Amino acid sequence: MLVHYTIAEDIRALKRVKDAMVAGKPLPMALREQRVWGPRERLFERVLPRMTEARLTGLLLAAHQVDGIVKGLKVADWPTDPWQALQRLALRFSRFCMVR
């Protein structure tokens, strides 16, 4: 549960910051409002330009599906093993965050 929570919380924070930016808030203000600072702030600043709203929405949906798997639910097109589902979510998330 803790591993999933950590990944999902970062996805949710990225989505909230991106939504604030789309609404016209400057990045520093959006980051402060979401309590993102320090080393995490610098990471968000590097990742956010590569994250589209559609990507973040997809990651948020995937995190929701993995939450169900971790709790014992079956989800179509996802592994039934919670660790494999978490691995897939983490890989998908990290793939979008990679510097190119």
Jmol script that loads the backbone (N, CA, C; Angstrom):
load data "model"
ATOM      1  N   MET A   1       0.814  -1.195   0.000  1.00  0.00           N
ATOM      2  CA  MET A   1       0.000   0.000   0.000  1.00  0.00           C
ATOM      3  C   MET A   1       0.866   1.271   0.000  1.00  0.00           C
ATOM      4  N   LEU A   2       1.940   1.264   0.772  1.00  0.00           N
ATOM      5  CA  LEU A   2       2.782   2.449   0.871  1.00  0.00           C
ATOM      6  C   LEU A   2       3.455   2.768  -0.465  1.00  0.00           C
ATOM      7  N   VAL A   3       3.898   1.737  -1.169  1.00  0.00           N
ATOM      8  CA  VAL A   3       4.545   1.960  -2.466  1.00  0.00           C
ATOM      9  C   VAL A   3       3.542   2.583  -3.429  1.00  0.00           C
ATOM     10  N   HIS A   4       2.346   2.019  -3.477  1.00  0.00           N
ATOM     11  CA  HIS A   4       1.322   2.557  -4.372  1.00  0.00           C
ATOM     12  C   HIS A   4       0.964   3.986  -3.985  1.00  0.00           C
ATOM     13  N   TYR A   5       0.797   4.238  -2.701  1.00  0.00           N
ATOM     14  CA  TYR A   5       0.425   5.574  -2.243  1.00  0.00           C
ATOM     15  C   TYR A   5       1.463   6.610  -2.677  1.00  0.00           C
ATOM     16  N   THR A   6       2.735   6.274  -2.543  1.00  0.00           N
ATOM     17  CA  THR A   6       3.805   7.201  -2.890  1.00  0.00           C
ATOM     18  C   THR A   6       3.783   7.549  -4.375  1.00  0.00           C
ATOM     19  N   ILE A   7       3.645   6.539  -5.211  1.00  0.00           N
ATOM     20  CA  ILE A   7       3.596   6.775  -6.663  1.00  0.00           C
ATOM     21  C   ILE A   7       2.343   7.564  -7.023  1.00  0.00           C
ATOM     22  N   ALA A   8       1.202   7.130  -6.499  1.00  0.00           N
ATOM     23  CA  ALA A   8      -0.071   7.778  -6.828  1.00  0.00           C
ATOM     24  C   ALA A   8      -0.099   9.227  -6.347  1.00  0.00           C
ATOM     25  N   GLU A   9       0.486   9.495  -5.193  1.00  0.00           N
ATOM     26  CA  GLU A   9       0.492  10.867  -4.675  1.00  0.00           C
ATOM     27  C   GLU A   9       1.302  11.793  -5.574  1.00  0.00           C
ATOM     28  N   ASP A  10       2.418  11.313  -6.105  1.00  0.00           N
ATOM     29  CA  ASP A  10       3.191  12.138  -7.044  1.00  0.00           C
ATOM     30  C   ASP A  10       2.406  12.384  -8.329  1.00  0.00           C
ATOM     31  N   ILE A  11       1.705  11.385  -8.819  1.00  0.00           N
ATOM     32  CA  ILE A  11       0.884  11.553 -10.023  1.00  0.00           C
ATOM     33  C   ILE A  11      -0.219  12.572  -9.751  1.00  0.00           C
ATOM     34  N   ARG A  12      -0.889  12.446  -8.609  1.00  0.00           N
ATOM     35  CA  ARG A  12      -1.955  13.402  -8.261  1.00  0.00           C
ATOM     36  C   ARG A  12      -1.405  14.825  -8.138  1.00  0.00           C
ATOM     37  N   ALA A  13      -0.243  14.973  -7.514  1.00  0.00           N
ATOM     38  CA  ALA A  13       0.359  16.305  -7.362  1.00  0.00           C
ATOM     39  C   ALA A  13       0.729  16.900  -8.717  1.00  0.00           C
ATOM     40  N   LEU A  14       1.308  16.094  -9.589  1.00  0.00           N
ATOM     41  CA  LEU A  14       1.630  16.577 -10.937  1.00  0.00           C
ATOM     42  C   LEU A  14       0.368  17.024 -11.663  1.00  0.00           C
ATOM     43  N   LYS A  15      -0.688  16.258 -11.541  1.00  0.00           N
ATOM     44  CA  LYS A  15      -1.957  16.588 -12.208  1.00  0.00           C
ATOM     45  C   LYS A  15      -2.525  17.886 -11.654  1.00  0.00           C
ATOM     46  N   ARG A  16      -2.502  18.062 -10.343  1.00  0.00           N
ATOM     47  CA  ARG A  16      -3.034  19.289  -9.749  1.00  0.00           C
ATOM     48  C   ARG A  16      -2.207  20.510 -10.171  1.00  0.00           C
ATOM     49  N   VAL A  17      -0.886  20.369 -10.206  1.00  0.00           N
ATOM     50  CA  VAL A  17      -0.033  21.483 -10.635  1.00  0.00           C
ATOM     51  C   VAL A  17      -0.288  21.796 -12.103  1.00  0.00           C
ATOM     52  N   LYS A  18      -0.375  20.777 -12.938  1.00  0.00           N
ATOM     53  CA  LYS A  18      -0.633  20.988 -14.370  1.00  0.00           C
ATOM     54  C   LYS A  18      -1.983  21.670 -14.573  1.00  0.00           C
ATOM     55  N   ASP A  19      -3.012  21.228 -13.837  1.00  0.00           N
ATOM     56  CA  ASP A  19      -4.333  21.855 -13.941  1.00  0.00           C
ATOM     57  C   ASP A  19      -4.276  23.326 -13.544  1.00  0.00           C
ATOM     58  N   ALA A  20      -3.521  23.631 -12.504  1.00  0.00           N
ATOM     59  CA  ALA A  20      -3.376  25.025 -12.070  1.00  0.00           C
ATOM     60  C   ALA A  20      -2.672  25.852 -13.135  1.00  0.00           C
ATOM     61  N   MET A  21      -1.662  25.284 -13.776  1.00  0.00           N
ATOM     62  CA  MET A  21      -0.947  25.989 -14.833  1.00  0.00           C
ATOM     63  C   MET A  21      -1.859  26.245 -16.027  1.00  0.00           C
ATOM     64  N   VAL A  22      -2.665  25.248 -16.381  1.00  0.00           N
ATOM     65  CA  VAL A  22      -3.604  25.411 -17.493  1.00  0.00           C
ATOM     66  C   VAL A  22      -4.616  26.513 -17.168  1.00  0.00           C
ATOM     67  N   ALA A  23      -4.961  26.629 -15.891  1.00  0.00           N
ATOM     68  CA  ALA A  23      -5.901  27.676 -15.456  1.00  0.00           C
ATOM     69  C   ALA A  23      -5.246  29.053 -15.397  1.00  0.00           C
ATOM     70  N   GLY A  24      -3.926  29.122 -15.647  1.00  0.00           N
ATOM     71  CA  GLY A  24      -3.258  30.414 -15.718  1.00  0.00           C
ATOM     72  C   GLY A  24      -2.343  30.758 -14.559  1.00  0.00           C
ATOM     73  N   LYS A  25      -2.190  29.860 -13.602  1.00  0.00           N
ATOM     74  CA  LYS A  25      -1.304  30.148 -12.478  1.00  0.00           C
ATOM     75  C   LYS A  25       0.145  29.920 -12.895  1.00  0.00           C
ATOM     76  N   PRO A  26       1.048  30.770 -12.424  1.00  0.00           N
ATOM     77  CA  PRO A  26       2.464  30.541 -12.702  1.00  0.00           C
ATOM     78  C   PRO A  26       2.946  29.279 -11.970  1.00  0.00           C
ATOM     79  N   LEU A  27       3.912  28.613 -12.562  1.00  0.00           N
ATOM     80  CA  LEU A  27       4.420  27.355 -12.009  1.00  0.00           C
ATOM     81  C   LEU A  27       4.859  27.490 -10.553  1.00  0.00           C
ATOM     82  N   PRO A  28       5.644  28.511 -10.172  1.00  0.00           N
ATOM     83  CA  PRO A  28       6.068  28.589  -8.769  1.00  0.00           C
ATOM     84  C   PRO A  28       4.889  28.659  -7.786  1.00  0.00           C
ATOM     85  N   MET A  29       3.847  29.395  -8.160  1.00  0.00           N
ATOM     86  CA  MET A  29       2.679  29.511  -7.286  1.00  0.00           C
ATOM     87  C   MET A  29       1.939  28.172  -7.202  1.00  0.00           C
ATOM     88  N   ALA A  30       1.787  27.506  -8.340  1.00  0.00           N
ATOM     89  CA  ALA A  30       1.102  26.215  -8.359  1.00  0.00           C
ATOM     90  C   ALA A  30       1.860  25.183  -7.517  1.00  0.00           C
ATOM     91  N   LEU A  31       3.187  25.199  -7.599  1.00  0.00           N
ATOM     92  CA  LEU A  31       3.992  24.272  -6.804  1.00  0.00           C
ATOM     93  C   LEU A  31       3.852  24.554  -5.312  1.00  0.00           C
ATOM     94  N   ARG A  32       3.897  25.829  -4.938  1.00  0.00           N
ATOM     95  CA  ARG A  32       3.741  26.182  -3.524  1.00  0.00           C
ATOM     96  C   ARG A  32       2.385  25.748  -2.992  1.00  0.00           C
ATOM     97  N   GLU A  33       1.330  25.971  -3.770  1.00  0.00           N
ATOM     98  CA  GLU A  33      -0.014  25.599  -3.330  1.00  0.00           C
ATOM     99  C   GLU A  33      -0.149  24.092  -3.117  1.00  0.00           C
ATOM    100  N   GLN A  34       0.611  23.309  -3.859  1.00  0.00           N
ATOM    101  CA  GLN A  34       0.563  21.852  -3.710  1.00  0.00           C
ATOM    102  C   GLN A  34       1.632  21.336  -2.754  1.00  0.00           C
ATOM    103  N   ARG A  35       2.316  22.271  -2.081  1.00  0.00           N
ATOM    104  CA  ARG A  35       3.348  21.933  -1.097  1.00  0.00           C
ATOM    105  C   ARG A  35       4.484  21.109  -1.699  1.00  0.00           C
ATOM    106  N   VAL A  36       4.884  21.519  -2.882  1.00  0.00           N
ATOM    107  CA  VAL A  36       6.009  20.878  -3.569  1.00  0.00           C
ATOM    108  C   VAL A  36       7.176  21.850  -3.481  1.00  0.00           C
ATOM    109  N   TRP A  37       8.233  21.447  -2.773  1.00  0.00           N
ATOM    110  CA  TRP A  37       9.410  22.293  -2.647  1.00  0.00           C
ATOM    111  C   TRP A  37      10.665  21.455  -2.500  1.00  0.00           C
ATOM    112  N   GLY A  38      11.800  22.136  -2.490  1.00  0.00           N
ATOM    113  CA  GLY A  38      13.082  21.446  -2.361  1.00  0.00           C
ATOM    114  C   GLY A  38      13.434  20.657  -3.606  1.00  0.00           C
ATOM    115  N   PRO A  39      14.105  19.527  -3.420  1.00  0.00           N
ATOM    116  CA  PRO A  39      14.515  18.707  -4.574  1.00  0.00           C
ATOM    117  C   PRO A  39      13.325  18.244  -5.417  1.00  0.00           C
ATOM    118  N   ARG A  40      12.214  17.987  -4.760  1.00  0.00           N
ATOM    119  CA  ARG A  40      11.006  17.546  -5.485  1.00  0.00           C
ATOM    120  C   ARG A  40      10.505  18.659  -6.418  1.00  0.00           C
ATOM    121  N   GLU A  41      10.643  19.898  -5.989  1.00  0.00           N
ATOM    122  CA  GLU A  41      10.232  21.045  -6.809  1.00  0.00           C
ATOM    123  C   GLU A  41      11.028  21.082  -8.111  1.00  0.00           C
ATOM    124  N   ARG A  42      12.326  20.881  -8.011  1.00  0.00           N
ATOM    125  CA  ARG A  42      13.173  20.897  -9.213  1.00  0.00           C
ATOM    126  C   ARG A  42      12.803  19.747 -10.159  1.00  0.00           C
ATOM    127  N   LEU A  43      12.477  18.590  -9.600  1.00  0.00           N
ATOM    128  CA  LEU A  43      12.054  17.466 -10.440  1.00  0.00           C
ATOM    129  C   LEU A  43      10.739  17.780 -11.154  1.00  0.00           C
ATOM    130  N   PHE A  44       9.802  18.361 -10.426  1.00  0.00           N
ATOM    131  CA  PHE A  44       8.517  18.720 -11.036  1.00  0.00           C
ATOM    132  C   PHE A  44       8.733  19.731 -12.164  1.00  0.00           C
ATOM    133  N   GLU A  45       9.609  20.705 -11.941  1.00  0.00           N
ATOM    134  CA  GLU A  45       9.878  21.711 -12.963  1.00  0.00           C
ATOM    135  C   GLU A  45      10.425  21.087 -14.242  1.00  0.00           C
ATOM    136  N   ARG A  46      11.199  20.031 -14.105  1.00  0.00           N
ATOM    137  CA  ARG A  46      11.774  19.361 -15.282  1.00  0.00           C
ATOM    138  C   ARG A  46      10.770  18.462 -15.974  1.00  0.00           C
ATOM    139  N   VAL A  47       9.883  17.848 -15.211  1.00  0.00           N
ATOM    140  CA  VAL A  47       8.956  16.854 -15.761  1.00  0.00           C
ATOM    141  C   VAL A  47       7.692  17.487 -16.350  1.00  0.00           C
ATOM    142  N   LEU A  48       7.175  18.510 -15.716  1.00  0.00           N
ATOM    143  CA  LEU A  48       5.887  19.074 -16.130  1.00  0.00           C
ATOM    144  C   LEU A  48       5.805  19.499 -17.594  1.00  0.00           C
ATOM    145  N   PRO A  49       6.840  20.098 -18.183  1.00  0.00           N
ATOM    146  CA  PRO A  49       6.716  20.467 -19.596  1.00  0.00           C
ATOM    147  C   PRO A  49       6.497  19.263 -20.525  1.00  0.00           C
ATOM    148  N   ARG A  50       6.945  18.083 -20.117  1.00  0.00           N
ATOM    149  CA  ARG A  50       6.772  16.882 -20.949  1.00  0.00           C
ATOM    150  C   ARG A  50       5.446  16.176 -20.696  1.00  0.00           C
ATOM    151  N   MET A  51       4.748  16.556 -19.650  1.00  0.00           N
ATOM    152  CA  MET A  51       3.507  15.887 -19.277  1.00  0.00           C
ATOM    153  C   MET A  51       2.307  16.633 -19.854  1.00  0.00           C
ATOM    154  N   THR A  52       1.571  15.954 -20.705  1.00  0.00           N
ATOM    155  CA  THR A  52       0.334  16.541 -21.201  1.00  0.00           C
ATOM    156  C   THR A  52      -0.790  16.211 -20.228  1.00  0.00           C
ATOM    157  N   GLU A  53      -1.884  16.929 -20.362  1.00  0.00           N
ATOM    158  CA  GLU A  53      -3.037  16.643 -19.507  1.00  0.00           C
ATOM    159  C   GLU A  53      -3.536  15.216 -19.758  1.00  0.00           C
ATOM    160  N   ALA A  54      -3.502  14.795 -21.011  1.00  0.00           N
ATOM    161  CA  ALA A  54      -3.972  13.441 -21.348  1.00  0.00           C
ATOM    162  C   ALA A  54      -3.082  12.377 -20.702  1.00  0.00           C
ATOM    163  N   ARG A  55      -1.778  12.580 -20.724  1.00  0.00           N
ATOM    164  CA  ARG A  55      -0.863  11.626 -20.083  1.00  0.00           C
ATOM    165  C   ARG A  55      -1.115  11.529 -18.588  1.00  0.00           C
ATOM    166  N   LEU A  56      -1.273  12.679 -17.964  1.00  0.00           N
ATOM    167  CA  LEU A  56      -1.506  12.691 -16.524  1.00  0.00           C
ATOM    168  C   LEU A  56      -2.848  12.061 -16.174  1.00  0.00           C
ATOM    169  N   THR A  57      -3.848  12.302 -16.987  1.00  0.00           N
ATOM    170  CA  THR A  57      -5.154  11.687 -16.755  1.00  0.00           C
ATOM    171  C   THR A  57      -5.040  10.173 -16.902  1.00  0.00           C
ATOM    172  N   GLY A  58      -4.306   9.713 -17.900  1.00  0.00           N
ATOM    173  CA  GLY A  58      -4.091   8.277 -18.086  1.00  0.00           C
ATOM    174  C   GLY A  58      -3.341   7.649 -16.925  1.00  0.00           C
ATOM    175  N   LEU A  59      -2.314   8.346 -16.442  1.00  0.00           N
ATOM    176  CA  LEU A  59      -1.563   7.844 -15.292  1.00  0.00           C
ATOM    177  C   LEU A  59      -2.429   7.806 -14.037  1.00  0.00           C
ATOM    178  N   LEU A  60      -3.275   8.810 -13.885  1.00  0.00           N
ATOM    179  CA  LEU A  60      -4.176   8.848 -12.730  1.00  0.00           C
ATOM    180  C   LEU A  60      -5.167   7.683 -12.785  1.00  0.00           C
ATOM    181  N   LEU A  61      -5.691   7.392 -13.965  1.00  0.00           N
ATOM    182  CA  LEU A  61      -6.595   6.247 -14.129  1.00  0.00           C
ATOM    183  C   LEU A  61      -5.856   4.940 -13.838  1.00  0.00           C
ATOM    184  N   ALA A  62      -4.632   4.828 -14.334  1.00  0.00           N
ATOM    185  CA  ALA A  62      -3.839   3.622 -14.084  1.00  0.00           C
ATOM    186  C   ALA A  62      -3.565   3.455 -12.590  1.00  0.00           C
ATOM    187  N   ALA A  63      -3.268   4.547 -11.901  1.00  0.00           N
ATOM    188  CA  ALA A  63      -3.031   4.481 -10.449  1.00  0.00           C
ATOM    189  C   ALA A  63      -4.295   4.025  -9.725  1.00  0.00           C
ATOM    190  N   HIS A  64      -5.448   4.488 -10.198  1.00  0.00           N
ATOM    191  CA  HIS A  64      -6.724   4.062  -9.611  1.00  0.00           C
ATOM    192  C   HIS A  64      -6.942   2.562  -9.814  1.00  0.00           C
ATOM    193  N   GLN A  65      -6.632   2.082 -11.005  1.00  0.00           N
ATOM    194  CA  GLN A  65      -6.789   0.655 -11.295  1.00  0.00           C
ATOM    195  C   GLN A  65      -5.837  -0.180 -10.442  1.00  0.00           C
ATOM    196  N   VAL A  66      -4.616   0.258 -10.300  1.00  0.00           N
ATOM    197  CA  VAL A  66      -3.642  -0.466  -9.480  1.00  0.00           C
ATOM    198  C   VAL A  66      -4.067  -0.454  -8.019  1.00  0.00           C
ATOM    199  N   ASP A  67      -4.683   0.620  -7.577  1.00  0.00           N
ATOM    200  CA  ASP A  67      -5.203   0.664  -6.208  1.00  0.00           C
ATOM    201  C   ASP A  67      -6.187  -0.484  -5.984  1.00  0.00           C
ATOM    202  N   GLY A  68      -7.049  -0.718  -6.946  1.00  0.00           N
ATOM    203  CA  GLY A  68      -7.985  -1.832  -6.839  1.00  0.00           C
ATOM    204  C   GLY A  68      -7.274  -3.178  -6.826  1.00  0.00           C
ATOM    205  N   ILE A  69      -6.269  -3.328  -7.655  1.00  0.00           N
ATOM    206  CA  ILE A  69      -5.514  -4.580  -7.711  1.00  0.00           C
ATOM    207  C   ILE A  69      -4.815  -4.841  -6.386  1.00  0.00           C
ATOM    208  N   VAL A  70      -4.213  -3.807  -5.812  1.00  0.00           N
ATOM    209  CA  VAL A  70      -3.537  -3.941  -4.520  1.00  0.00           C
ATOM    210  C   VAL A  70      -4.530  -4.395  -3.447  1.00  0.00           C
ATOM    211  N   LYS A  71      -5.780  -3.976  -3.595  1.00  0.00           N
ATOM    212  CA  LYS A  71      -6.818  -4.333  -2.626  1.00  0.00           C
ATOM    213  C   LYS A  71      -7.528  -5.645  -2.972  1.00  0.00           C
ATOM    214  N   GLY A  72      -7.064  -6.322  -4.038  1.00  0.00           N
ATOM    215  CA  GLY A  72      -7.592  -7.638  -4.364  1.00  0.00           C
ATOM    216  C   GLY A  72      -8.586  -7.698  -5.503  1.00  0.00           C
ATOM    217  N   LEU A  73      -8.854  -6.588  -6.176  1.00  0.00           N
ATOM    218  CA  LEU A  73      -9.784  -6.600  -7.300  1.00  0.00           C
ATOM    219  C   LEU A  73      -9.070  -7.018  -8.575  1.00  0.00           C
ATOM    220  N   LYS A  74      -9.823  -7.539  -9.507  1.00  0.00           N
ATOM    221  CA  LYS A  74      -9.269  -7.880 -10.821  1.00  0.00           C
ATOM    222  C   LYS A  74      -9.626  -6.763 -11.793  1.00  0.00           C
ATOM    223  N   VAL A  75      -8.656  -6.384 -12.599  1.00  0.00           N
ATOM    224  CA  VAL A  75      -8.837  -5.321 -13.581  1.00  0.00           C
ATOM    225  C   VAL A  75      -8.382  -5.859 -14.933  1.00  0.00           C
ATOM    226  N   ALA A  76      -9.243  -5.707 -15.943  1.00  0.00           N
ATOM    227  CA  ALA A  76      -8.919  -6.191 -17.286  1.00  0.00           C
ATOM    228  C   ALA A  76      -7.622  -5.555 -17.789  1.00  0.00           C
ATOM    229  N   ASP A  77      -6.824  -6.348 -18.470  1.00  0.00           N
ATOM    230  CA  ASP A  77      -5.558  -5.913 -19.087  1.00  0.00           C
ATOM    231  C   ASP A  77      -4.478  -5.509 -18.088  1.00  0.00           C
ATOM    232  N   TRP A  78      -4.654  -5.883 -16.837  1.00  0.00           N
ATOM    233  CA  TRP A  78      -3.645  -5.631 -15.816  1.00  0.00           C
ATOM    234  C   TRP A  78      -3.288  -6.948 -15.146  1.00  0.00           C
ATOM    235  N   PRO A  79      -2.031  -7.092 -14.690  1.00  0.00           N
ATOM    236  CA  PRO A  79      -1.671  -8.315 -13.967  1.00  0.00           C
ATOM    237  C   PRO A  79      -2.472  -8.422 -12.668  1.00  0.00           C
ATOM    238  N   THR A  80      -2.729  -9.633 -12.237  1.00  0.00           N
ATOM    239  CA  THR A  80      -3.466  -9.828 -10.980  1.00  0.00           C
ATOM    240  C   THR A  80      -2.540  -9.714  -9.770  1.00  0.00           C
ATOM    241  N   ASP A  81      -1.247  -9.920  -9.972  1.00  0.00           N
ATOM    242  CA  ASP A  81      -0.288  -9.787  -8.879  1.00  0.00           C
ATOM    243  C   ASP A  81      -0.054  -8.301  -8.589  1.00  0.00           C
ATOM    244  N   PRO A  82      -0.266  -7.862  -7.348  1.00  0.00           N
ATOM    245  CA  PRO A  82      -0.104  -6.444  -7.027  1.00  0.00           C
ATOM    246  C   PRO A  82       1.286  -5.882  -7.335  1.00  0.00           C
ATOM    247  N   TRP A  83       2.341  -6.673  -7.098  1.00  0.00           N
ATOM    248  CA  TRP A  83       3.695  -6.176  -7.354  1.00  0.00           C
ATOM    249  C   TRP A  83       3.939  -5.990  -8.844  1.00  0.00           C
ATOM    250  N   GLN A  84       3.397  -6.880  -9.655  1.00  0.00           N
ATOM    251  CA  GLN A  84       3.544  -6.721 -11.103  1.00  0.00           C
ATOM    252  C   GLN A  84       2.765  -5.499 -11.596  1.00  0.00           C
ATOM    253  N   ALA A  85       1.580  -5.274 -11.024  1.00  0.00           N
ATOM    254  CA  ALA A  85       0.790  -4.106 -11.400  1.00  0.00           C
ATOM    255  C   ALA A  85       1.511  -2.815 -10.982  1.00  0.00           C
ATOM    256  N   LEU A  86       2.078  -2.814  -9.782  1.00  0.00           N
ATOM    257  CA  LEU A  86       2.845  -1.650  -9.327  1.00  0.00           C
ATOM    258  C   LEU A  86       4.060  -1.403 -10.219  1.00  0.00           C
ATOM    259  N   GLN A  87       4.703  -2.482 -10.624  1.00  0.00           N
ATOM    260  CA  GLN A  87       5.860  -2.352 -11.506  1.00  0.00           C
ATOM    261  C   GLN A  87       5.450  -1.725 -12.835  1.00  0.00           C
ATOM    262  N   ARG A  88       4.331  -2.183 -13.383  1.00  0.00           N
ATOM    263  CA  ARG A  88       3.860  -1.638 -14.654  1.00  0.00           C
ATOM    264  C   ARG A  88       3.540  -0.145 -14.513  1.00  0.00           C
ATOM    265  N   LEU A  89       2.872   0.224 -13.431  1.00  0.00           N
ATOM    266  CA  LEU A  89       2.550   1.634 -13.191  1.00  0.00           C
ATOM    267  C   LEU A  89       3.825   2.459 -13.049  1.00  0.00           C
ATOM    268  N   ALA A  90       4.773   1.972 -12.266  1.00  0.00           N
ATOM    269  CA  ALA A  90       6.031   2.703 -12.055  1.00  0.00           C
ATOM    270  C   ALA A  90       6.809   2.857 -13.355  1.00  0.00           C
ATOM    271  N   LEU A  91       6.837   1.818 -14.168  1.00  0.00           N
ATOM    272  CA  LEU A  91       7.549   1.903 -15.448  1.00  0.00           C
ATOM    273  C   LEU A  91       6.874   2.892 -16.394  1.00  0.00           C
ATOM    274  N   ARG A  92       5.551   2.853 -16.431  1.00  0.00           N
ATOM    275  CA  ARG A  92       4.813   3.785 -17.286  1.00  0.00           C
ATOM    276  C   ARG A  92       5.076   5.224 -16.830  1.00  0.00           C
ATOM    277  N   PHE A  93       5.012   5.446 -15.537  1.00  0.00           N
ATOM    278  CA  PHE A  93       5.247   6.775 -14.976  1.00  0.00           C
ATOM    279  C   PHE A  93       6.669   7.235 -15.276  1.00  0.00           C
ATOM    280  N   SER A  94       7.645   6.375 -15.038  1.00  0.00           N
ATOM    281  CA  SER A  94       9.044   6.771 -15.254  1.00  0.00           C
ATOM    282  C   SER A  94       9.340   6.995 -16.734  1.00  0.00           C
ATOM    283  N   ARG A  95       8.679   6.263 -17.604  1.00  0.00           N
ATOM    284  CA  ARG A  95       8.881   6.446 -19.041  1.00  0.00           C
ATOM    285  C   ARG A  95       8.476   7.865 -19.464  1.00  0.00           C
ATOM    286  N   PHE A  96       7.392   8.372 -18.896  1.00  0.00           N
ATOM    287  CA  PHE A  96       6.952   9.734 -19.220  1.00  0.00           C
ATOM    288  C   PHE A  96       7.870  10.790 -18.620  1.00  0.00           C
ATOM    289  N   CYS A  97       8.570  10.446 -17.552  1.00  0.00           N
ATOM    290  CA  CYS A  97       9.428  11.401 -16.844  1.00  0.00           C
ATOM    291  C   CYS A  97      10.858  11.448 -17.374  1.00  0.00           C
ATOM    292  N   MET A  98      11.225  10.509 -18.216  1.00  0.00           N
ATOM    293  CA  MET A  98      12.615  10.409 -18.673  1.00  0.00           C
ATOM    294  C   MET A  98      13.031  11.640 -19.464  1.00  0.00           C
ATOM    295  N   VAL A  99      14.248  12.053 -19.237  1.00  0.00           N
ATOM    296  CA  VAL A  99      14.829  13.177 -19.983  1.00  0.00           C
ATOM    297  C   VAL A  99      15.241  12.665 -21.350  1.00  0.00           C
ATOM    298  N   ARG A 100      14.875  13.385 -22.369  1.00  0.00           N
ATOM    299  CA  ARG A 100      15.229  12.972 -23.742  1.00  0.00           C
ATOM    300  C   ARG A 100      16.020  14.025 -24.425  1.00  0.00           C
TER     301      ARG A 100
END
end "model"
wireframe off; spacefill off
backbone 0.3
color backbone group
